[in-house]
Amino acid sequence: MKPSLLKYSTWISLLLLAAVSCKAPVVALSGRNAVQAYTSLADGSFDRIDFKARISYKEKELPGRMIIKNDGSGLYRIAFFNELGMTYLEAAYHTDHPKKNLTIRQVSPMLDHPKTLKSLEKSFQRLFTRENKNNTKTTASTIDKYDITIKLNNGFTLHLQL
């Protein structure tokens, strides 16, 4: 008996899906101090950093400010809010928990979607760990400001600027 074509196409589809979904997020660094800032975020050698932040998902964009505080024990407190003070996201990121790293304390209905929160968790995971240096792109710039951009495969982008 010959195996059906449907069986082979199903296996090929599953393999392609696994190959595409396992691709790591890309981190793009630009500016004079971007590498130093990214290294300090990944090593945890900072107390508090204030960023201009922009979250983009497909054609929608949400700008604001993001404050990241480090308590020194592997816990990062994250606050994302707009210029008027309305909180979009208040969360804690744990580097020592293997499964669930992002603990949401408060979230705006604009961001309260499972895909968005999972994308944020992947972005923070990439920001606070230096696992895959191969997916880090650095561009030289003479600008004193630095940009850190994390792009995921699903169209989600987290852009941080000091």
C-alpha positions as CSV (number, residue, x, y, z in Angstrom):
1,M,0.0,0.0,0.0
2,K,1.1,3.5,-0.8
3,P,0.9,6.2,2.0
4,S,-1.5,8.9,1.1
5,L,-0.3,12.3,-0.1
6,L,-2.3,13.9,2.7
7,K,-0.2,12.2,5.3
8,Y,3.1,13.5,3.8
9,S,1.8,17.0,3.4
10,T,0.7,17.1,7.0
11,W,4.1,16.1,8.2
12,I,5.8,18.6,5.9
13,S,3.5,21.4,7.2
14,L,4.2,20.5,10.8
15,L,8.0,20.6,10.2
16,L,7.8,23.9,8.4
17,L,5.6,25.4,11.2
18,A,8.1,24.2,13.8
19,A,11.1,25.6,11.9
20,V,9.5,29.0,11.5
21,S,8.1,29.3,15.1
22,C,11.4,28.3,16.7
23,K,13.3,31.2,15.2
24,A,14.7,33.5,17.9
25,P,13.7,37.1,18.1
26,V,16.1,39.7,16.6
27,V,17.6,42.5,18.6
28,A,18.8,45.5,16.7
29,L,21.1,48.0,18.5
30,S,21.9,51.4,17.2
31,G,23.6,54.4,18.7
32,R,26.9,54.9,20.4
33,N,26.1,53.4,23.8
34,A,23.6,50.8,22.7
35,V,25.8,47.8,23.2
36,Q,26.8,49.0,26.7
37,A,23.1,49.6,27.6
38,Y,22.1,46.2,26.3
39,T,24.9,44.5,28.2
40,S,23.9,46.2,31.4
41,L,20.3,45.1,30.9
42,A,21.3,41.5,30.3
43,D,23.8,41.4,33.2
44,G,21.4,43.2,35.6
45,S,24.1,45.8,36.5
46,F,21.6,48.7,36.8
47,D,19.2,50.1,39.4
48,R,16.7,51.9,37.3
49,I,16.4,52.8,33.6
50,D,13.8,55.1,32.0
51,F,13.0,54.6,28.3
52,K,10.8,56.1,25.7
53,A,9.0,53.0,24.5
54,R,6.9,52.0,21.6
55,I,5.1,48.7,21.1
56,S,4.0,47.9,17.6
57,Y,1.9,44.9,16.5
58,K,1.2,44.7,12.8
59,E,-0.2,48.1,11.9
60,K,-1.1,49.2,15.5
61,E,1.3,51.2,17.7
62,L,1.3,52.2,21.4
63,P,3.9,54.8,22.4
64,G,4.8,55.8,26.0
65,R,7.4,55.6,28.7
66,M,8.8,52.5,30.3
67,I,10.6,52.3,33.6
68,I,12.6,49.1,34.5
69,K,13.9,48.7,38.0
70,N,16.2,46.0,39.2
71,D,16.1,44.8,42.8
72,G,19.4,42.8,42.5
73,S,17.9,39.3,43.0
74,G,16.8,38.5,39.5
75,L,13.5,40.4,39.7
76,Y,12.8,43.3,37.3
77,R,9.8,45.6,37.9
78,I,8.4,47.0,34.7
79,A,6.0,49.9,34.3
80,F,4.8,51.0,30.9
81,F,2.6,54.2,30.8
82,N,1.7,57.1,28.6
83,E,3.0,60.7,28.9
84,L,-0.1,61.7,31.0
85,G,0.5,58.9,33.5
86,M,-2.1,56.3,32.5
87,T,-0.7,52.9,33.1
88,Y,-0.7,50.4,30.2
89,L,1.3,47.7,32.0
90,E,2.6,47.0,35.4
91,A,4.5,43.8,35.7
92,A,7.4,41.9,37.3
93,Y,9.9,39.8,35.3
94,H,11.5,36.9,37.1
95,T,14.8,35.5,35.7
96,D,14.9,32.5,38.0
97,H,11.5,31.0,37.2
98,P,11.8,28.5,34.3
99,K,8.2,28.5,33.1
100,K,6.3,31.7,33.7
101,N,8.7,34.7,33.8
102,L,6.2,37.6,33.5
103,T,3.8,38.3,36.3
104,I,1.2,40.9,35.4
105,R,0.0,43.1,38.2
106,Q,-2.1,45.6,36.1
107,V,-2.8,45.7,32.4
108,S,-4.8,48.0,30.2
109,P,-7.5,46.5,28.0
110,M,-5.4,47.7,25.0
111,L,-2.7,45.1,25.9
112,D,-4.8,42.5,27.6
113,H,-4.6,39.8,24.9
114,P,-2.9,36.5,25.3
115,K,-0.8,36.9,22.1
116,T,0.3,40.4,23.1
117,L,1.3,39.4,26.6
118,K,3.2,36.3,25.3
119,S,5.0,38.5,22.8
120,L,5.9,40.9,25.6
121,E,7.2,38.1,27.7
122,K,9.4,36.8,24.8
123,S,10.7,40.4,24.3
124,F,11.6,40.8,27.9
125,Q,13.2,37.4,28.0
126,R,15.4,38.4,25.0
127,L,16.2,41.8,26.7
128,F,17.2,40.4,30.1
129,T,19.2,37.4,28.9
130,R,22.1,37.1,26.5
131,E,21.4,33.6,25.2
132,N,21.6,34.1,21.4
133,K,24.2,36.7,20.5
134,N,23.9,35.6,16.9
135,N,20.5,37.4,16.6
136,T,21.9,40.8,17.7
137,K,22.5,43.3,15.0
138,T,24.6,46.4,15.8
139,T,24.7,49.5,13.5
140,A,27.1,52.3,14.2
141,S,25.8,55.7,14.8
142,T,27.1,59.1,15.9
143,I,23.9,59.9,17.8
144,D,24.3,60.1,21.6
145,K,20.9,58.4,22.1
146,Y,20.6,54.7,21.8
147,D,17.9,52.5,20.5
148,I,17.2,48.9,21.3
149,T,14.7,47.2,19.0
150,I,13.4,43.7,19.6
151,K,11.5,42.2,16.6
152,L,9.5,38.9,16.9
153,N,8.4,36.8,14.0
154,N,4.7,37.5,14.5
155,G,5.0,41.2,13.7
156,F,5.4,42.4,17.3
157,T,8.1,45.0,17.9
158,L,9.4,46.5,21.2
159,H,11.4,49.7,20.6
160,L,13.2,51.3,23.5
161,Q,15.1,54.7,23.3
162,L,16.9,56.5,26.1
